């Protein structure tokens, strides 16, 4: 793709998103659908050039079908190398709906029961964020590969260390489904970075804006009033997903919220902040401003941009590299839809499935997943201490 073509296509995508945003926001107020979850168009070009890596089918179990309905949203049931063997949700009606959506007849009342099924070799966890680490550990304990929705852990550095050690000792594949990594712009940034088009990154911005004027439905109200930076991965991916390199320290400031359920007296976390803005030091010696906001009105977004010593990326690439590497996302198997979150869903599933089939580490492996997640846990601690500069644990395979 030429630079001119890339800028043209990026402009068209951006214009379409802006045009659709009022309807998306209006729909969100009515309770349908959640902004960002709208499925992207999947044309015939999406599978152009796809070549199967195996004719084997991975036997998958899927857990979780809450308000986001993520259990069926990523297209495991449509992948030619997947057989959905069983599904589970704690609520019988949701479990039945998940089974129907995944065209699967076998159900279990809980993840703890599902993982005992010896036919299953991999599990996709789409449960509440507060349970992701515990559920992943349970899956690994039963010798199965695991993929999970974001974030990898929920506010706990201790859980991160337990999960890291469990994955390393298990010999199984672990992948976090961070949707920003397969946004068109971030994937292009990653490709250009790998080809040397940016040089060392000097400055990155990552932003996740998700206005929540009223509490969003969630199991045991885990979403209500949660610290913004605990759900940072959609934004931190715009540096860590691009470079594969972690943050080393952080100073974060929070702003007290005027939204009732985001005030400390009204949520289980005693969290007072609706917005947290963190300045991270990167392992290259550069800086990253990462913002997560739940109480600022306007266009919802998961976006980012960066500046490097040899090039920058805002609405496209500008820099020393005259011939860009291929920046389009890899081809999808036929019948696998791009899905929501900027058309990222299908690509995440295909990356996990092919990693298992090829016996290789998936792109968003345990180290990258924890580096994207734990930085936000420490950032919130910094915000509670008025912006104190704090060290961030490092994870490396």
N, C-alpha and C positions, 0 to 999 in steps of 0.2 A: 504494500500500500504506500503510495506517495504521500509526502507531507500535505500536499494540497488536498488530496482525497480524504486524508484523515481529518483535517480541519473542517472540510465540508460536511463529512458525516457526523463529526462531533457537534457541529453547529445545529444540524438537523435534529439530532437526538435531544440536545439541550432545549431547542425551541419546542419540541413536542412535549417535553417534561413540564416546561413552564405553562404551556397551553392547557395541559391536563390537570395542573395542580389545584385550581379552584374546585373542580369537580371532585378530585380526590379528597380535598379537605372537607367539602360538604358531606361526602359519603362517610368520612370518618366520624363526623359529628353524629350522624344517624346510626353509627355502629357498624357500618359495612363500607367497603372493605378497609383494612388498615392501610394507611398510606405507605407506599413502597412495596406492598405485597401484590400489586397489580401485575399479572403475568405479561412478560414481554412477548412480542410477536416472534414466532418461530417459523421462518421461511424455509424453502427447500435448500437454501445455501447453508443452513446451520449444520447439515450433515455432509456437505460436499467434502470429499476427500477422506471420509471416515474409513478406517481399516480396523477390523476387529483384531484384538491381541490374543484372543482365545475363543474357543467355542464352549468353554465351561461356564456353568451357571453357579454363582455364589448363592448359598442358601442364607437368606437374611431374615432377621426378626426386627420388627419396628415397634417402638414404644412411645406413646404420647399422641393425643389428638385433642388438645385443648383449644383455646380461643383462636390461636394462629393456625391450627390444623396442619402443623408442620410434618406430622407423621407421613402424610401422603403428598405433601407439597413439593418434594424434591425428586419425584419421579422414579424411585427405586422399582416400582411395580411395572414401569414401562421399559426398563433397561434390558436389552437382549441377553446380558450376562448375569441376570439376577432372577432368582426365584424367591418371592416373599413367602416364607414358610409359615410364619405366625406373627400375630400382632397382639398388643396389649394396651390397655388404659384402665386406670382405677375405676372409672365410671362405666358401667355396662353399656349405656346408650352410646357413649363415645367409642367404646371398644368395638361395638357392632358397626358403627359408621366407618371406623378406620378399616375394619375387615372388608367392608363393601368397597371402599375407595381403592384398596390395594388388591382387590379380587383374590382374597385369601379366606379360607374357611376355618382355619385354626386360630383360636383366641386363648389368651391367658389373662387372669385377673390382675397380674402384677408383673413387673420386670423380674422380680425375684423368682417367680415361677417360670417365666419364659426362658430365662438363661439356663434352666435345667434341661431344656430340650436339646438332645445330642445332635439332632439334625442341623441345628443352626450353627453357622460358622462366623457370622458377623451380625452385629446389632447396631441399629441407628437409634440414638436417644433423642427424642423430641419432647422431653418432659420439662417440668419447671426448672428454671436456671439454678435455683437453690439446691437441686438434687443432681445436677450434672456430674459432679465429681464422684459422689457416692455411687451413683448408678454406673459410671464408667469403671470404677474399681470393682464393682460386682460382676460386670461383664468380663473384665480381664481375669478375675479370679476363676471364672469358668472356662478360660482358655479360648476366648473368642475375640475376633477383631472388633474394634469399636469406632463408630463415628458419632459425633454429638453436635447438636446445635450450640450456639454461643451463649454465654462465655464458658470457658473450660472449667473454671471454679467460681464460687460465689463469695467474694469478700474474704477469702482465707488463704494466706500464704502457706499455712501449715498443710492444707488440703492440696495445694499445688505441689509441694514437695512429695507428699504421699503418692499422688498421681504420677508424677515424673518417675519416681523410682519403680512404681508398679509397671508402667509401660516399658521401661528399659529392661526390666527383668523378665517380662512376659514373653518376648519374642513375637508379640502380636502387633498389628498395625493400629495406630490411633490417628484420627483426623478430626479436627474441629472445622465445622462448616461455616467459615467466615465468608459471608456473601460479598463483602467489598473486594475480596481478592479476585473475583471474576466479574467485577464491573469492567466495562470496556476500557475506561481510562486507566484504572489501576493496573489491569493486565498489560496494557500498552507500556505504562511506566516501568513495570517489572522487566519486560522484554528489552526495553531501551537501556535500563540500568545494567542488565546482564551483559549487554553488548558494549558497555563503556560509554554510552552517550551522555551520561550525567557527570561522570567522574565522582569525586566525593560529594556527598549531599551536605549542603551547608544549612538549609532550612526547609522544614516540612510543615504543612498545616493539614490537620485532619479534623473533621467536624461531623458530629451526629446530632441533628436537631429532630426531636420527636415531641411535639407539644402534647401535653397530657393534662387538659383542664379538669378532667374527672378521672378517678381511678379506673384503670383498665382491668377487665376481668382477669383473674389469675388464681391458680391453685394456692390456697392458704395466703392469699394477698401478697405474694412474694414481690410483685411489681410495685405496690403502693408505697411511694416515698423512698424507694431504694436510692442509694448514693449514685449520682449520675456516672461517675468514673468507674463504677463496678461493671458497667455495660459499655466499656470503651472500645471494644474490638473493631466495631464498624469504622471508627476514626483512627485508632492506632495502626490499623492495617495499611493506611496510606504512607506509613514509613516502614514498618516492620515487614509487611507483605511485599513491598517493593524491593527492599534491600536484603531481607532475611536477617537483619542485624538488630539487636535489642536496644532499648533505652537503659541508661545506667543510673540516673538520678532524676529527681523531680521536685519542683516547687509548684504547688497548686493552690489556687484561691477559689472559694465558693461564694455564691451570693445567696442571701436569705431569700426564700420564695414567698410570693404573695398568694400562691395557690394553696388552698387549705390542706389538701392531703399530702403536700410536699413540705409541710411544716413539721418540725421535730415532735411537737406534742400530739400529732395525728398519725404517726406511722410507727411501725414496729422497730425500725432501725434508729429511731431518734435522730434522724438525719434532717438537718435544717436547710439543705441546699437543693435548689431546683436546677442550678447551673454550676458547673465546675470547669474552670479553665486552667490547664496545666502546661507548664513550660518544662519540657523534658530535655536532658542532655543525651545525645545519641552516642553510640559506641564509636562513631567516626570523629566525635568531637564537635559535631554540629548541634543544632537545636530544633525542637519540634513543638509547635503550639497545638495542643489537642483539646478541643472543646466538646463537651457533652451537655446538652440543654434540654430540659423537659418543660420549661415554663416561659419560653420566649415564643411569641406568635410569629407566623410567617411560613414560608415554604419549608416543609420537612425535607431533610437531606442527609445523605451519607456520602460525603465528598471530601476531596483533598487536592493538594497541589504541592509542588516542590521546586526548589532551586538548588542546582548543583554547580560545581566549579566549571563544568564544560557544557551545561545545558539546563534548561528548566522546562517544566510542564505545568501549564495552567489550563487553557482550552485546547492545548496541543503542544507539540514539542517545538522548542526554539533552542538552537545551540550549534555546536561545532559539527555534529554528525550530519553529513549530507545525505547519506543513504540509510534509512532506518531499517532495522531488522523486521521480520514479520511481526505485526502487533495484533492481528486478529486472534480472537480466542480459538482454541482447538476445536475441530469438528465434533459434533455430538452424534451418537448413534441414532439411526432413524427411529422416529416415534418418541424420542426423549425431548421434551419441551425445554426451552430455556427457563421458563418459570419466572418467579418474582424476584424482588430485590435487584432490579436492573438486569434481569435475565441471567442471574447467576446460579439458580438452583440446579439445573440440569448439569452444568459443568462441574459443580462440586461432587455430585453423585458419581459422575463418570470418572473423576479423578480418584475418588476413593476406591471404586470398583476395579479400575485398571491397576491401581497400586497393589491391591490384594492379588490380582491375577498375575502380575509381573513380579511379585515378591520384592517390591521396592518401597522406600519411604514415601508417603504421600507428601505433597507440597506443604500443606499446613499441618505439620507433624506436631508431636507433643511439645517440643522445644519452642517452635514458633507460636503455638497456641498459648502456652503459658507466658511467653514474652509479651504477646499481645494483651493478655488478660491481667497478669499480676501487676503490671505497671499502674493500672487503674486502681487496684486495691491500695497500693502505696500512695498514690496521688490523693485519694480520699483521706488517708491518714494525715497527709501534709496539709490538706485544706482545714481539717479539724484543729490543726496546730498553727493556723494563720499563715500558711505558706512556707513552713520550715522545709529546708532542702533535705531530702531523704534519699538514701541509697535504695536501689531496686535490685532484687535477686536476678541472677543471670541463669539462663537455661541453654545448654548446648548439647547436641547429640554427639 
